[in-house]
């Protein structure tokens, strides 16, 4: 059994590789993150920095889609666009990293965290505090019988919270 045409194996392999390289999986793998970023930013007042960053991401996504469709169109015509496909792959990989980086820089976790923590032992005001200060405030209003256990757990795991919120 022969797949394709005899003597045309290299061309067929390159066409398949071009299709795989330029496929939408590369640049759509982080699409859910882009959608979530837009959803989260709709809840805050957008500034020029947000608008420029989102506009840049959407523009690059549209461009990558058009390039991917262009490669698919060439492949359909029997043309093997190896360099173009490799370029789409490279730009798609850069785009994947860029979405994550933009999301990290534009979205603070602070709005997603509670501003106050209330227990029968008091109220911890968590606004504008570092993770260290938040942890200490919460431990202070915890039930006295759990405070030493919470302190030990915080000291054991605080290295996970290297950024300041």
Beta strands, then each sheet from edge to edge (+ up, - down):
strand 1: 116-119
strand 2: 122-125
sheet 1: 1+ 2-
end
